[in-house]
Amino acid sequence: MLATGGVALIVTKGRLDTVDLSIEGAFWGILSAAAGAFCTIQPKAVMQRVPIDVLVGWGMTIGGAVLWVFSPPDLFLMAWTPTSGILYFYIVAFGTVGAFCRYLKSLEYVPAPVTALLNSFEPLSAVVLGVALLGLVLNAAEIIGIVLIFCMVATLALRR
């Protein structure tokens, strides 16, 4: 309830008659949350038989192949430079593969429901980065939402 309330305050800016996101954003956000919950709970049995790096490697290879069919990238039309190649590799290796491997590895130490709840930090990090990098201004309701999310995390930590 704390996480839901906090995210709701951040998204609505405290005004229940308005939401600060598009219908498409809400659709993809809900779909992403469902996929995230599935990817947190489903691989538990498989991870006991298959190493995490193999699981992530095959998952991303198959997922990438399917995505390539529906939305092929224009890799050859891009202006590739040594810097753009290094940055592309960094995003793929550390921002995608490395992050997902660490995420799945954390399931050995933290229960899946707790891990799923900790994903509430995603909208919080978007708000913090928006303030730090884009000059967004927070109102009181958004600050209360941030506090509620931190209270949820503290509650989970203290329960142990």
NORCORRA-V889881 format. One record per residue. RES is the residue in three letters. SS is DSSP state (alpha for helix, beta for strand, coil for the rest). PSI is psi in degrees with one decimal (* if undefined). OMEGA is omega in whole degrees, 0 to 359 (999 if undefined). Layout:
res/ss/psi/omega
RES/SS/PSI/OMEGA
RES/SS/PSI/OMEGA
//
This chain:
res/ss/psi/omega
MET/coil/-37.6/179
LEU/alpha/-44.9/181
ALA/alpha/-45.2/180
THR/alpha/-45.1/178
GLY/alpha/-42.4/180
GLY/alpha/-46.7/179
VAL/alpha/-40.0/179
ALA/alpha/-41.9/178
LEU/alpha/-37.2/179
ILE/alpha/-44.1/184
VAL/alpha/-37.4/182
THR/alpha/-9.0/184
LYS/coil/27.8/178
GLY/coil/-1.6/179
ARG/coil/112.4/184
LEU/coil/-10.2/179
ASP/coil/-0.7/180
THR/coil/151.4/177
VAL/coil/135.1/184
ASP/coil/54.8/174
LEU/coil/160.3/182
SER/coil/166.3/176
ILE/alpha/-41.8/179
GLU/alpha/-41.0/178
GLY/alpha/-41.7/178
ALA/alpha/-43.7/179
PHE/alpha/-52.2/182
TRP/alpha/-31.0/176
GLY/alpha/-44.1/178
ILE/alpha/-42.4/177
LEU/alpha/-41.0/178
SER/alpha/-40.8/178
ALA/alpha/-42.4/178
ALA/alpha/-43.8/179
ALA/alpha/-39.2/178
GLY/alpha/-42.7/178
ALA/alpha/-42.9/179
PHE/alpha/-45.4/182
CYS/alpha/-16.2/177
THR/alpha/-40.1/186
ILE/alpha/-41.9/188
GLN/coil/-44.0/188
PRO/coil/0.6/185
LYS/alpha/-50.1/182
ALA/alpha/-38.2/181
VAL/alpha/-38.0/182
MET/alpha/-20.1/177
GLN/coil/-21.0/181
ARG/coil/-26.7/186
VAL/coil/135.8/176
PRO/coil/147.5/185
ILE/alpha/-41.2/182
ASP/alpha/-36.0/177
VAL/alpha/-43.8/180
LEU/alpha/-48.4/180
VAL/alpha/-41.8/180
GLY/alpha/-49.8/180
TRP/alpha/-39.9/179
GLY/alpha/-44.9/181
MET/alpha/-32.1/177
THR/alpha/-48.0/180
ILE/alpha/-45.0/178
GLY/alpha/-41.3/178
GLY/alpha/-38.9/179
ALA/alpha/-42.2/179
VAL/alpha/-44.5/180
LEU/alpha/-37.4/180
TRP/alpha/-36.2/180
VAL/alpha/-43.6/185
PHE/alpha/-28.2/182
SER/coil/76.4/183
PRO/coil/134.5/180
PRO/coil/153.9/177
ASP/coil/58.9/184
LEU/coil/-32.4/184
PHE/coil/-15.4/179
LEU/coil/-10.0/180
MET/coil/152.0/176
ALA/coil/90.5/183
TRP/coil/131.0/173
THR/coil/166.3/176
PRO/alpha/-39.5/180
THR/alpha/-45.4/180
SER/alpha/-34.9/177
GLY/alpha/-43.2/179
ILE/alpha/-44.2/180
LEU/alpha/-38.9/177
TYR/alpha/-46.7/178
PHE/alpha/-42.8/180
TYR/alpha/-45.4/180
ILE/alpha/-44.0/181
VAL/alpha/-49.5/187
ALA/alpha/-48.3/186
PHE/alpha/-41.3/183
GLY/alpha/-20.7/181
THR/alpha/-68.7/185
VAL/alpha/-51.7/181
GLY/alpha/-44.3/181
ALA/alpha/-42.6/181
PHE/alpha/-35.4/175
CYS/alpha/-45.1/179
ARG/alpha/-37.9/179
TYR/alpha/-48.9/180
LEU/alpha/-36.1/178
LYS/alpha/-33.4/180
SER/alpha/-22.2/180
LEU/coil/-15.7/175
GLU/coil/-23.0/186
TYR/coil/-26.7/184
VAL/coil/132.5/179
PRO/coil/148.6/183
ALA/alpha/-43.5/179
PRO/alpha/-37.8/178
VAL/alpha/-41.9/178
THR/alpha/-42.4/179
ALA/alpha/-40.0/178
LEU/alpha/-35.3/179
LEU/alpha/-15.9/174
ASN/coil/-9.3/175
SER/coil/-16.1/178
PHE/alpha/-17.3/182
GLU/alpha/-53.3/178
PRO/alpha/-31.9/179
LEU/alpha/-44.2/179
SER/alpha/-33.8/177
ALA/alpha/-41.0/179
VAL/alpha/-46.7/181
VAL/alpha/-44.8/178
LEU/alpha/-35.3/176
GLY/alpha/-40.6/177
VAL/alpha/-46.4/185
ALA/alpha/-39.7/188
LEU/alpha/-27.3/186
LEU/alpha/-0.6/177
GLY/coil/21.5/177
LEU/coil/150.7/180
VAL/coil/131.8/180
LEU/coil/143.7/171
ASN/coil/179.0/184
ALA/alpha/-39.6/181
ALA/alpha/-39.9/179
GLU/alpha/-37.8/177
ILE/alpha/-40.3/176
ILE/alpha/-39.9/177
GLY/alpha/-42.9/177
ILE/alpha/-42.7/179
VAL/alpha/-40.4/179
LEU/alpha/-40.0/179
ILE/alpha/-41.9/177
PHE/alpha/-35.6/177
CYS/alpha/-38.3/177
MET/alpha/-44.4/180
VAL/alpha/-41.9/179
ALA/alpha/-40.0/178
THR/alpha/-44.3/179
LEU/alpha/-40.2/181
ALA/alpha/-38.5/183
LEU/alpha/-24.5/179
ARG/alpha/-29.1/182
ARG/coil/*/999
//
